[in-house]
Amino acid sequence: MSFSVSSRRVLRGAPALAATTTTTTTSSLVPALQSLTLSSSNNASAAAAACSSRSIHTTSPNQWFWNRKSKGAGEESALEKEMKGTREARSNLMKSLTSRVEAPAIFADEVKSSSGDGDRAGVGGQSKTGAGASLTSTGASRVREHVARNVDPDPRSRVRWERKMVIRSVQRGTNPFSREPRAARIARTERQLTSKSPFLATSTKKLVHLARQIKGKTVEEALVQMRFSKKKFAQEVKYQLELARDLAVAERGMGLGSSKKAEEGNGDSSNASSGGKMIEIQDKDGKWVKIDDPTRMYVAEAWVNRGPWRGKEPLYRARGKVDIKQLPSASISVVLKEEKTRIREAAEREARKVRQGPWVHLPDRPVSAQRQWYSW
């Protein structure tokens, strides 16, 4: 904090103050004015020299941040001591600082113990020896414990969840006051597959006609329709149907009833299929369908999605005008289900009709809101 009195005012009063005081007595301002080197005589040159000096400060010359203890000449850090050592010590220090892990790996013993398995089949079919044999080309470990940790990171939570699901299923099966939800029962007993094609170079207006053509038909009948269709993208829809059918068979196990019957019938699929019971139902569109295999797949749903614009191209018009035409794209999605789903839906529709009862023109209920005139 600076002294409030200016230096010039202090210097003007300093000679008079010094003249009145004796050599033995001291004033409170004399120690503060010693830095100005003022004499007791009224010398103009001395006053001018004092005026040219800096202003007086009451704060200490050394601030708090100046009082930090500086290191002694002999004090050095451990890193500096190592760097001042021999050349070999400096190279070892730089190697330890630049390495990824300074200490040995915590799984080093497991990697060494499993190195024998890695020697049999190295990365890319090449035999390797050492700890690197249990690593893949990307550096991932192939030790059983490491792979289990990646696949199942929290085994305790997984076991608790499985135990909870088993308890819930047992309770729903044994408790007469609790029943399985309808959606859960359908998901457990019936199978389906949803497949979406990539965006095709066509419009939704053109592709929606093919989607309506295959909806409600069996997969075999839909493939026949797309095979003999004159539409350009009928072949693309046919390819997507075949892909969805293969995925349904491989991933969900759909459509395997005829093959199982053929195995039971000693390879005679015709006799096995003819020996099955034929069921004729009416679908939601009012069409009658004959079903001999409940696992036969059919296209339950088919819809078209609009995709991004593929680009633009000029459209030349009359009188030198040019319009910009945008090129659309669209994709088709299908849902494959088994015939047992269609049988269940038909049975539910019939049960709903039975519950509703016959339609009555004048139901037996009291007449209300009577008027003496007609309402029409």
Stockholm file with secondary structure:
# STOCKHOLM 1.0

chainA/1-376         MSFSVSSRRVLRGAPALAATTTTTTTSSLVPALQSLTLSSSNNASAAAAACSSRSIHTTSPNQWFWNRKSKGAGEESALEKEMKGTREARSNLMKSLTSRVEAPAIFADEVKSSSGDGDRAGVGGQSKTGAGASLTSTGASRVREHVARNVDPDPRSRVRWERKMVIRSVQRGTNPFSREPRAARIARTERQLTSKSPFLATSTKKLVHLARQIKGKTVEEALVQMRFSKKKFAQEVKYQLELARDLAVAERGMGLGSSKKAEEGNGDSSNASSGGKMIEIQDKDGKWVKIDDPTRMYVAEAWVNRGPWRGKEPLYRARGKVDIKQLPSASISVVLKEEKTRIREAAEREARKVRQGPWVHLPDRPVSAQRQWYSW
#=GR chainA/1-376 SS CBCSSCHHHHHHHHHHHHHHSCSSCCCSSHHHHGGGTCCSSCCHHHHHHHHTSCCCBCSCSSCGGGCCCCCCTTCCCHHHHHHTSCHHHHHHHHHHHHSSCSSCCTTHHHHHHTHHHHHHSCGGGCCCCSGGGGBCTTSCBCCHHHHHHHHCSCHHHHHHHHHHHHHHHHHHHHCTTCCCCHHHHHHHHCCEEEEECCCBSSCHHHHHHHHHHHTTSBHHHHHHHHHSCCSTTHHHHHHHHHHHHHHIIIIICTTCHHHHHHHHTTTCHHHHHHHSCCEEEECTTSCEEEESCTTCEEEEEEEEEECCCCEEEEEECGGGCEEEEEECCEEEEEEEEEHHHHHHHHHHHHHHHHHHCCCCSSCSSCCCSCCSSCCC
#=GC SS_cons         CBCSSCHHHHHHHHHHHHHHSCSSCCCSSHHHHGGGTCCSSCCHHHHHHHHTSCCCBCSCSSCGGGCCCCCCTTCCCHHHHHHTSCHHHHHHHHHHHHSSCSSCCTTHHHHHHTHHHHHHSCGGGCCCCSGGGGBCTTSCBCCHHHHHHHHCSCHHHHHHHHHHHHHHHHHHHHCTTCCCCHHHHHHHHCCEEEEECCCBSSCHHHHHHHHHHHTTSBHHHHHHHHHSCCSTTHHHHHHHHHHHHHHIIIIICTTCHHHHHHHHTTTCHHHHHHHSCCEEEECTTSCEEEESCTTCEEEEEEEEEECCCCEEEEEECGGGCEEEEEECCEEEEEEEEEHHHHHHHHHHHHHHHHHHCCCCSSCSSCCCSCCSSCCC
//
